[in-house]
């Protein structure tokens, strides 16, 4: 203890940072509600990470307990152990949440107003039920909708999560929703390139005349750039929203006209058949 440290200060520090709880195999199995034999089986199938070894003693922690509870919840929802193994493999190899959400905001604030959502595997299954398959989970990680942070998933956007959930509830398979999301992402990236080119060509061009190429912009110049880009934000969003609304309107009207024309032809053929039969 340091010379100027009081005993109560040490107790307060210990209470604020308690040591991580570790469990022996029998204790872990009891808390997870399974048998030691089942725990050994899960470990052999590599459904849980290996324990910490101290001589001949294996020590497990809260991460192992959370994983066992996840396995139990997935089994209750009808998943097989083979499917669970694939799910957990995709879970463990998912990109870190900081990679997904990391944004360089040292110069400008991010344009996105999306709110990430943390979900346990059980909560994710509640959103999409039997559509939570290894293939769909891998696709979600690949697109960037999901990331993994410890024992939880992080969905990049509350709005996207709610929209995807409602589309699945209305009967659209999650695989098709994800494929649509992948295509929308590609088109959105193409739109972003267009606006980024406008910013660089027309709004930032004069910055080169005030700042040497081998020097970063000073505080005043950085503020000017941030303010310029911030003013450009609602303009870009307005253009995209207007064009997308008109494009969807045109497409929906065309699809509806085609459906009505085809439906009318079918009705006409049925009426002709009825007349001939009479």
N, C-alpha and C positions, 0 to 999 in steps of 0.2 A: 504494500500500500504506500502511495506517495506520502511525503511528509505533511503536505497540506490537505490531504484527503481524509474526510471524516468517515467513520464506519457506516453511518446512515447513507452517505453518498454512494458507497460501494454497494450497499444493499439495493438502493434505487436503480443503479446501473444494471445490476444483475437481474432485477425484476423487469426492466425494460428490454433486456436482451437475453431471455432464457435460453438455455442450451437446447439444441434440436433433440426432439424425443426419438429414441431408438428402441426397437422392439426385437425380442427374440422370435423365432419362427412360431412357436406355440402361441405366444401372445398376439402376434400379428394375425394368425389364422382365427383366433377367438374373436378379435375385434372386427375382422372382416366377415365373420359368420360362416366360415368354411372350415374344412378339416385340414390337418397338417398334410395329409396325403394329397388333397386337392391342391394345396399350395405348392407342394413339390412338383406336381404335374404341370401347373402353370409355369413354374420356373424352368422346367425342362423344355416346355414349348416356347420359352423365351417371351411369354406374355407379360412378364414383369422384369425390370432390370435386375442384374445380379446384386446381392447384398454386399455390405461392407464386411470384410473379413478381419477378425482379430484373433489370430491363432486359429483354433478350430471352431470358434464361435462366429455365426453369421448374424449380423445386425441389420435390421430393416428399419425404414423410417416412414414418415407421413406420406411421402411420395408413393411408396409401395402400397400403403393402405388406400390411398386415393385411386390408384390403378386397379386394385382388386375390387373396389366398389364400382368402378366404371365397368369392369368386366361383368360383374353381377347384374348391373342395370341393363347392359346390352343383351345378356342372356335372357333376362325377363322379357325383353322386347322381341325375342324370337331369333336373334342372331346366332349363328353357329360359331364354334370356337375357331374354325378356319376363317370365317368372315371377320371375326373379332381380331384375329391375328393380323389380317390385311389392314383393317382399320387402324389398329395401333401402330403398325409399321408406317402407314401414311402419316399418322399423327406425330410420330417421333421424328420423321424426316421433314416435317413441315418447316417452312422458313420462319425464322425468328420474327416476332411481332415488330421489333425495332426496324428490321429490314423493310417490312411492309409499310409501316407508318412513318419511317424516317423522312423528314423533309428539311431541306436546307433553308431555314427561315432567317438566316443571318442578314439577308438583304431585303427580302420582301416576304410578307405574310402569305401563307398558302391560300390559293383561291378556293379550295374545297371547303365546304361547310359541313362535311359529313361527320357524324359521331360514331366512333367505333363501339362495338358491343362485345363484352366478354361473355362467353358461354361455356358451361360445363358440357362434356359429351352428352349427358342426359338431357340438358336443355336443348342442345342442337337436335337430338333425336325427337324431342317434343315438337319441334318446328316442322320436321320433314318426315317423321315416322319411318316407314319402310324404304323411303327413297334415300336414306342415308346408307349408301353402299360404298365399298372401297373405291369404285370407279368415280362416283360423284364426289367423294371426299378429295380424291387426288386431283380431279378437275378444278375443284374450288380452290385448292392450294395453289395449283398451277396458274389459274387466272389471277389470283391475288385477292379473292374475296375472303379467304380464311388465312390465318396464320396461327401458329402455335406458341403459346407462352406458358411454360410450366405444364400444369395439368389442365389447362383451359384452352379453348379456341378463342380467337379474336376475329370477329367479322368486321370488315373494313367500314361498313356503313349501315346505320340503323335503317335508313330508307330503303336500301337495296335488300336488306334482310326481310323487312316487312313486305316489300313488293314480291320477292321471291316466294315467301310463305303464302301470300294470298293467291298467287298464280298456281302454286301446287294445290292449294285447297280447292281451286276452281277446276282442277282436273288435268292441268298441264304437267307432264312428268318433269321432275327436277332436272333430268339430263337435258331436256329440250330448253328449259329455262337457262341452264348454265351455258348451253351452246349459243343461245340468243345473246346472253351476256358477253360471251367471248367476241361475237361479231360486233356488238355495240361498242365494246372496248376498242376494237380495231378502228372503227369509224371515228370514235371520239379522239383517238390518238391522231388520226389524219386531220381532224378539225384543229386540234391543238397545234399541230405543225404550222397550219395556215396562219393562225393568230400569233404564234411565236415569231414567225417570219416578219409579220407586219410590225411587231414591237421592235424587233432587232433592226429592221431596215429603216423605219420611219421615226420611231420614238427614241431610240437609243443612239442613232447615228451621230448626233452632235456631241455625245459624251466623249467620243474619241478625240475631238478637237480640244477638249479641256483637260483630259487625263492621258498622260503618256501610256503607251501600250504595255510597258513592263511594270506599271505601278497600279495597285488597287485603287478604286475610287475613294476619295476622302469622305469625311462625314457629311459635308454639305452636298456633295455629288450623289452619295448613296441615298440621302433623303429625297433628293430630286427624282432619282430613278424610281424609288419606291412609290412616291406620290404619283408619278406618271403612270406606272403600271397599275396602281390601285384605281386610278380614274378610268383606265381602259377596261377593267374587269366587267362592270355592268354593261358596257357597250358590246363586248364579245358575247356575254350571256344573252343579251337581248337579240342579237342576230341569230344565234343558234336556236333559241327558243322559238322565234318567229318562223324561221325556215323549217324547223322540225315539225311545228304545228301544222303549217301549210302542207308539208310533204305527207304527213300522216293523214290529213284530211283528204288529199287527192287520192292516196292509195286506198283508204277505207271506202271512199265513194266508188272507186273503180271496182274493188272487190265486191261490194254490195250490188253494183249494177250487174256484174257477171253472175253472181249468185241468183239474182232475181230473174235474169234472162234464162239461165239454165233451169231454174225451178219452174218458170213459166212454160218452157218447152216440154218439160216432163209432164206438167199438168195437161198441156194441150194434147200430148200423145196419149195420155190416159183417157181423156175425153173422146178422142177419135176412136180408141179401141172400144170404148163403151158403146159408141154409136154404131160401129160396125157389127158388134155383137147383137144389138137390138134389131 
